[in-house]
């Protein structure tokens, strides 16, 4: 439905009012939560519980409303003092072309009662993003850093805690965990990702008990998605070459399948800091996935997916600079076979009632070697995982009272060996959960959840969680609160593989030998509050957000590398306390210009046992966490489809894990006990050009200021000594990197 002719430029920044309704056979009813935006713009507003909305005019006159599976409606705005009506229809009611709206590329979810940040594909494409570990460079909620100086592996931190305290799921099923917790993020191609939701704090009990710092959900591209064909090509001055491919085929009206392939290779040797070690490993990476999606007329729908991944890495001393016939070599090989599926059915008689089920089977193998000959250390691991989650949702009386309930089963079978250690465990967890939502209107909701799990190793446990949301001031202001417990079984070897590239001797200070690794489960309480407000700064639409979260560990597995040549693992009661504060300001000074400014501060303190007297406790700042971080991101685009993106990030000091009063950097004695790293800046920029909405070329640079951590490997000239350590990394290892490539997308009809 198109109404009117045009709106004059003088009407820019005026408020446009309207209502969104659903046109069905019986009557028209309002559509709460419908998304309204101007044509060509990714940002917009959501309709309130009455279907009403207010949006600011930005010079465009074409307004679009969309919601769920209904066909969007488009109107032309002619007067600012009118109340416009947009009518959504069932998809099969239209015989004309359907207009598909662009989704938000970045923003806080208006509908979620939790502090959930939504990242769209366009957000990943602002930087050299080849895998999921590189997808968060412009997301202030996530810190990304190198975990060691030899493998090039990037790890994330959230709320000041390591990434394994965040439940990372793929389509709301646990994914990056146990054996895959160290390298798993780098094994998910970004080109396969359709969107990411980042939830700060305790997540939903429906998805399990493991989220402590937060939850990251990854949505992959689906066969019934908007794209039929994808080809991405990336190449960098660091010798990195990566190709991603996807092809989708409609088998029938109700069945579709897609094939996704990734091949990556790094074949060039670089040692820019001249320490005799490769800055990045020589590597080869291959992954293939086949996805199937179907739906039926009676409401049954589901997906089935199978994938295979193989990765090889070779690192260590360079072939040209290795001393003598016995160079320090590192070889890492991993293989993953994965199957996951979902099946669900909505009730035709009750629109609020539905049943869903999730299934996952995973087999992972890893072997890695560090050193040479008799001085070689070897890590060999194998893990099998099975997961089933059955869900049912409905209402109690009316739509004000909603609930989700179900049962889940998770089994982990893990075998690991390293330097005389051999650990085997079979851990089965069966659980039941119930989550109640009180939602009298779209702007207010309270969510209370409780799950009970029986663990074959740790026994019975309860996990309560609570979330609340209130939007007011014409939906311009929102407040969210959350609190809840999280618990997880630690995987000390798999999640701390930076220790292998060192001369450290590992020691487990075990408690009950019947526990996994002789260690108790980790248990933490997370609580937080967030505030968001939309306003105008002069003429500019602006959004400010502030949040604070506290995580307090009731029981924690500490990885202690405060002593030279040693790494200890032990339980600590009432251990780490992590406080996280973040503020963010989003501005839109012009129609095609967006500015994001953010500052976050961490105060994370951990309790360490004395090396000789374990009853003596010392509290220190957690190492390798930048207490202060700030950045500014500027994105600009033109009418001719040029796009410019620039990000400047400032990192404050990080405490370097201590030890004796002196440690060795090459031949120089350096006093670093409780020493802090210097401040530094990282500057990244990218330029892209899109041709005919299908083909995009881009070129960019990372670390333009060419900042590098000096001597990232401790005692690099003596790699077989106890002083050798490649895991004391706080800054960039590789200098400036120039990259380029193309993205080719063909839309489905």
N, C-alpha and C positions, 0 to 999 in steps of 0.2 A: 504494500500500500504506500503510495507516494503522494504527498500533499504539498502544495505551495510551489514557490519558485526559487527565491534566494533570500539570504540575509545580508544586510550591509555590513561593511567593516566597522561601522560605528557601534554595532551591537556586540562586539567582542567583549568577553569577560562579564556579560550579563548572565543572570540566572535563568535557566530554562527549566520549567516545571512540567511534569507529566506523570502518567500512570501506565503501568504495564498490566494487561489482562490476558487471560487465556480464553480463546474462543473454542468452546466445545458445543456439542449438539444441544445439551440441556440449557446451559446458561454461561454467561461470562463471569469469571472470577479473577481476583487479583493474583499476581504472581510475585510472592515475596522472594527476594534474593536474585531476581533477574538482573543481568549485567547490561548496563547502558553505556555506550561510548560513541564518540564521533568517528566517522569513517576515516580510516587511515591512522587512527591513534590506538595504542595498546592499553592506555590507562582509561579509567572511567569510574562509574559509581554503581552501587547496588541498590535495588529497590527495597523499601522497608516492608514491614509486615502487611501493609495495605497496598503494596505494589506501587507506591508513590516514590518519586525521585526528584532531585534537584541537581542539575549539572551546569557547569559554567561554560558559556559560549566562548569558543577559541578562534573564531573566524571561519570555521567550517559550518556548513548548513545541513549536512547529511547525518542523521542520528540513527543509531542501530541498537536494538534490544535483542538479547538472546538469553536462552535458559535451557539447560539440560538438552534433551533430544528434540525439542520443539524447533520449528523453523523460525529463524530470526525475522523481525519486522524492521523496515527502514522507512523513515519519514524525512521530508525536507522541512526545515524550520524556517518560518517566514516572519513571525512576530515573537518578541521576547515576553509579552504580557499574556500569552495564551497558555492553556494547559493542554499539552499534547497527549494523545492516546496511542499507544503502540499495542498491537494485538498479535499474540503468538498463536500459531496453529500447529496441529499435528502435522508431522512431516509428509504423510501420505495425502493430506488434504490439498497440497499445493501442486499445481501442474506447471508452474513456472520455475525458473532457476532459483536455487536456494543460496542466499548470501551467507557465507561463513565468516564470523567475526574473529579478529585476531585476539589472542589471549594476552593477559597481563604478563610481561616479561620479568617483572620484579615487583614485589610488594607484600605487605602484611595481609593475610587472608581476612576479609571482613566477616565471613560466616563462621570461621572456626572459633570455638570457645578457648582454644589454646593459642599461645603466641607462636603462630605458624607463618613462616616466610615462604612465599611461592617464587620459584625461579623457573622461567620459561627458557626455551631453546635459544632465543635471541640473546639472553644473558650470557650463556656459555660462549657464544660466538664473538664476544667482545675481546677475547684474548686467545692466545695459543692454547686451545683446550682440546687435547687429544684423548684424555681419559678423565674419569670422575674425580680423581684426586686433584686435578687442575681446574675443576669447574667452579671453585669457590673463591677465586681471586678477588672478585668484586662484591663478595657477600661479607659484610662486617661481622656477622655472627660466627664465622668460621675462620680460624687461623690455619694457614698452610705453611709447612716448613719441611726441609729435608731432614730425614731421620738419621742419616749417616753420610759419610763423605766418600763412599765407594760404590753404592748400588744405585744412586740417583732416585731412590724411593722417597715420595712425598707422603707425609702424614698430616692429618688434621687434628685440631684441638677445638673443643667447644666448651664455653664457660670456664676456661682455664684447665680443663681436664683432657687427657689423651683421648684419641678418637675411639678406642675400644670401649669407652664408657658411654658412647652414643650408639643407640640401636640403629644400625644401618640396614634398611630393608629394601627389597625390590618388589614393588607393587604390594606393599604391606605384608611381605613375608621376610623373616630374618634371612640375611644374605651374607654380609661381610662379617664373619665371626669365626671363632676357634682358629683353625689352621690358616684361614684366609684373612685374619685380622690385620696382618702387617702389609701384605701386597694387594689385598682384595680390591681396594678402591682404584688402583692403577690398572686393574684388569677389566674395568667396565668402560667400553668406548663411549666417549661423550656424544658422538654422532648417532648413537643408538638411543640416546636419552630424549624423551619427550618433555619431561618436566621434573622438578625436584621440589619437595616440601620439607622445610627445615623447621622442626618444632623444638623450641627451647624448653628445658625443664622436663619433668616427668610426662611421658606420653600416655596414650590410652592403654588400659589394662587389656583391651581386646587384642593388642599386638604383642603381649608378653610382659615379662617382669624385668627384662634386662636393661631398659633405658634408665640411665642415671642422670647424665648431663642433658640428654635430649634424644631426639629421634630424627633420622633422615630417611625419607621415602623417595625412591627412584622409580619413576614411571617410564617404561620403555615404549618405543614406537610400536603401535599395534597394526595388525594387518588391515583393519577397517579404518585406519587413520587417513589423513588428508594427502599423504604422499605415496606415489606408486613406485618411484625410483629415486635413489639417493646415491651420489658418488662424491666422496670427500677426499681431497688429496692435500697432504701437509708435508712440507720439507723445511728443514732449518739448518743454520750454519753450524749447529752442534752435531751434524751428521745424522740427524733423525729423519726418517722417511716413514710415513704412515698413510695407509689407504683404508677407507671405510666404504662399504657397499651395502645397499639394501634394495631388494626387488620384491614387490608385492603382487600377488595374483589372486583375483576373485575366482574361486572355484565354482561358486554358484551365488545365488542371491543371498544366501544365509551363511556361507562359509568362505573364508579368505585365509591365505597363507602368505608368509613373508620369509625370505632368506636374507640373513645378515652375515656379512663376512668382514673380518678385520685382519690386516697384515701390517706389521710394523717391523722396522729394522734400524739399528744404529751400528754402522760399520767402521766409523772413523775413530782413531785414538786421539784423545786430547789430554794434555797435562799442562794447563796454563799456569799453575802455581809452582811448577818445577819441583814437586816433592817426590817424583818418581812413581806416583800412583795415577791411574786413570781417573779423570774427574767424573766421567760417566762410563758405565759399562758398555761393552759390545753386546748387543742383544738382538734377539729375533722373537717375534710375538705373533701368534696366530690364534684366531678365535672364530668360530662359526656357530650360528644359532638358527634354528627353524621354529617359527611361531605359527600357530593355528588359532583362529578365532571363529566362533560360530554363535548364532542366535536362532531361536525358533519363534513362531507366531504366538505360542502360548506362554512366552516369558522366560524360557530357559536360555541361558547364555553362558559361555565359558571360553577359556583359553587353555592351550596345551603347548608347552615349549621345551625344547631340548637343545643343549649347547655343549660344545667341546672347546677347551682352551689349553694351549701349550705355550710355555714361555721358557726361553733359555737366556741366561746372562753370564758374561765373563768379565771379570774385573780384576783389580789388583795392580801389582807393579807393571809398568809399561815394558814392552819388549825391548825398547831402546835404552832404558835407564835402569833396569833391574840389576842389582849387584850380584855378580857371580852366577853360578849354575843353578842356584836354588831360589828362584823368585817367589815372592808371596803372591799366591794366586787365589782367586775367588771364583767359584762356579756355582750357579744357582739354576736349578731346573724344577719346573712345576707343571702339573697336569691336573685339570679339573673337568669332570663330567657332571653335568647338572641337568635335572629335569624338574620343572615346576608347572603347576596347573591350577586353575580356578574354575569353579562351577557354581552357578547361582540361579535362583528362580524367584521372580517377583510374583506376588499374588494379584490376580486380576480383580478379585472381589474386594480386596483391601489394599489400597495404594501404599499403606505404611508397613505392610507385612512382606518380609522377604527372607529367604534362606540362602546362605553362602557357604562355600567350603574352599579351603586352600591346601595345596599339597606341594611338598618339596622333597626331592632326593638328591643328595650331593655326595660325590666321591672326589677327594682331593689327595694328591700325593706331592711331596716336596723332598728334594735332596739338595744339599749345599755343602761345599767344601771350602775351608779357609786355611791357607798356609801352603806347605809343600812337604812331601815325603813324610818322615817320621814326626815332623812338627805340624802335620795337617790335622785339623779338627773337622769333624763331619756331623752334620745335622740331617737326620732322616725322619720323616714324619708321614703319617697317613691318617686320614679322617673320613668317616662316613657319617652323614647326617640324614635323619628322616624327620619330617615335620607335617603335622595335620592340624588344621584349625577349622572347626565347624561353628558357624554363627547363625543366629536367628535374631531378627529385629521386628518390633511391633510397637504399638502404643497401648497405654493403659487408660481406657475410657475415651480420651480425646487426644489430639495432637500436642497438647501442652505437656503430656507425660509420655516420653519415648524411652525405649530401653533396647539394649543389645545384650545377648547372653550366648553362652556357648561353652564348648570344651576344646581343649587342645592337647596335643601330645608331641613331645620333642625327644629325640634320642641322638646322643653324640657318642660315637665310638672312635677314640683317638689313641694313636700309638706314636711315641716320640722317643728318639735316642740322641744323646749328645754327650761326648766326653765322659763316658762311664755312667751317665744317667740313663735310665730307661723308665719311661712312664707309660702306663696303659690305663685307660678308664673307659667304662661304659656307663654313661649317665643318662637315665631315662627320667623325663619330667612330664607328668600328667597334670593338667590344670583345668579348673572351672572358673568362669568369670561372669560378672554381671555389672553392667554399666547403665545407670539411670540418668536421663536428661530431662530437666524441667525447663521448658521453653515456651512461656506464655506469649511471647512475641519475638520477632526476629532480632530485636536489639538487646534482648536479655536472655541469658541461659546459665544454668548451673548443671554441672556434670559431676556425679559421684560414681566411682568405680571401685570394685573389690574383686581380687582374684585369689584363689587358693591353689597352691601347687604342691604336689608331692614329688620330691626328688629322691631317686634311688640311693644317692650318696648322702645328701644333707637333710633328708626328712621333710616334714610338713612346714610350709611357710605361708604367710598372708601378705598381700601387697595392696594397700589402699591408696587411692589417688583422688584428688578433687580439683576441679577447674571451674572458673566463673568468668563471665563476660558481660559487660554492660556498655552499650553504645548510646550516646545521647547528643544533645546539641545538634539536632537534625542530622544525625549519623556522622558528624564531623569529629566527634571525640569518642574514644573508647578506652576502657580500662579492663585489664585481665589479671586474674590471680590464679596461682596454681600451687599445689603441694602434693607430695607423694613419695613413697618409698620405691627404690629400685635395688635389685640384687643380681649378681652374676657370678659365675664360676670363672676364676682367673685362669688364664693360659700363659704362664710366665715365659716359657720358651718361645712360643709362636708369636706373641705380641711384642717381644723385646729382642728381635733378631739383630739389632744394631750391636748387641753385646758380643756376637760371634766374631765380628771384625775387630777384635781387641785381644790383648794379652790377659784379660781378666779371668780369674777362676771363679766359677759360679758356686754358690753355697745356699742350700735350702735349710732354713731354720724351721724345721717341721714341728707341727703340733700333733694332731691325731693322724696316725698313719693311714686310717681308713678313708680320709678325705683325699680329694684330687690334689696331687703334689704335696700332700700332708698339710694343706692350707684350708682354712675355713672360707666360706663364700663371702664375697664383698657385699656390704649392705650400706646404703646411703639414703639420706633424706634430702630432697631437693624442694626448695620453695622459691617462688618468684612473683614479681608484679611488673606489669608493663603498662605504658600509657602511650596513646597516639592521638594526635590532634591535627586536623586539616584546617588551614587558614590561608590568608593572602598576605604576602609580604610585598607592600606596594601593590603592583598589579599582578605579581607572580603567584600562581598556585603553589602552595608549599605544604609539606607534611613534616611534622617533628615527632620523633618517637624516643622514648626513654624506657629502659628496663633495668631491673636489678634482680639477680638470682644468687641464692646461697646454696651450696652443696656441702653437707656435713656427713662424713663417713663414720658410721657406727662401728664398722669392721672393714679393714682395708688390707690388701696385699701390697706391700711396699717393695718396689724395686730400688735397692739402695746401692748406688755406685759412688758414694761419698769417700770411699777409701781406695787408695792406689792398688791396682792389680786385682781387685775383688769386686764381686757383685753379689749382694745378699737379697734373698727373698724371705719375707716373714710377714706375719699378721700383726696389725696394730689396731687396738681398740680406740675409738674416738680420735681417729687420725686426721687426715687432711680436711681442712676447711677452705673452701674456694668461694670467694665473693667475686661476682662479675657485674660490672656496671657498663652500660652502653647508651649512647645517645646518637641519634642520626637525624639529619635534616636533608630532605629531598626538595629541590627547587626546579621550577620549569620557567626560566626567564623568557623563553620564546617557544613557539609551537614545536620546533624540532630540536630543541636543546634541553637536556636534562642534566642536573648537577646533583651529585650525592656526596654529602660530607658526613663523616662518622668519626667518633672517638669511643674507644672502649678501654676500660681499666680492669685489671685482674689483681686480686690479692689472694694468693694461693700458698698456704703454709702446710708443711708436712712434718710429721714426727718421725725421727730416725733413732734407731738404737745405737748405743755406743758399741764400737767394734769389739772391745774386750769385756764390757759389762753391759749385757743386754737389758738389764733393768734400768739403766741410765738412759733417759730420753732427751734428745735435743730437737727443738723446733726450728726449721729453716724454710725460707722461701723455696718453693718447688723449682728445680732447675729447668733451664731452657724454655721458659715462658716469659714473653715480653710483657712486663707489667702494664705498659702503656703502648697503645697503637692508635694511629689516626690516619685517615686517608681521604682523598678527594677523587671522585670519578666524574669525568665530563664526557657526555655523549652528545654528538651533534650529527644531524643528517640534513640532506638537501632534497629539493624536489626532484633532482636528477639521480636520486638513489645512491649518492655518495654518503658514506658513514664514517665518522671520526670518533675514536674512543681513546681517552687518556686517563691513566690512573697513577697517582703519586701516593705512596704509602710510607709512613714514618714508623719505625720500630724503636721502642725504648729499650733500655738495658735488660739483659737476661742473666740470671745467675748461672755460672758455669759450675757443674758438679765438681765439688772439691776433692781433696785427698790429702796427701802429705803437703808440707809447706812448699815443696818444690816439685815440679814435674818437668819432663823433657819435651821441648819442641826442637827437633833436629839436634844440634849440639849445644843449644842454648838453654840454660836453666831459667825457668820462668816461675815466679811466685803467683799462683792463681787461686789459692785457697779462698773460697767465697768471693772470687773475683767476678765482676760483671762485664758483659760484652759492651761495646760502645753503641751509641745511637747510630742508625743508618737509614738511608732513604732508598726506596726502589721505585723506579719510573718505568712504566710500560705504556706503549702506544700502538695503535693499529688503524689502518685505513682500508676501507673496503668499498667496492663498487658492484652494484647489482644490475644485471642486464635482463630485461624482459621478465622479471620476477622469478626467473628459474636459475640463472647462472650468476654466481658471485665470485669475484676475485678479491683477495686480501693480501696485505703485506704488513708486517709489524715488527716490533722489537721489544724484547724483555730485558730488564735490567740495563736500561739505556745509559745510566750513570756508571756502569761497569764496576759496581761495588762487589768485592769478594772478601770472604773471611780469610785472613792470613793464617797459614798453617792449620788447616782444618783437621789434619791427621796428627795426633800427638806421637812424637818419636817415630816419624815415618821412615827414618833410615835404619831403624832396628825393629822390624815388624814382628820378630819372634821373641821380643822381650815383654815383660809384664807391663812396661810403661806404654806400649803401643796401644792406641785407641783411636778408631775412626768414627766413634759415636758422639764426640763432644762438639756437635754442630749447632751453631746459633744463627748463621747467616748464609747467603748464597755461596755456592762452591764454584759454579761455572759463571763466567763473566757475561758480557753482553751477548745476546743471541738474536740474530736476524732470522725471520721466518716468513713464509708465504705459502699460498695454496689457493685452492678453489673449492667451492661447494656447488653442486649441481642437483637441483630438485625438480622433479616432474610430478605435478599434482595428479591425483586420481580424478577421474571424471565424476 
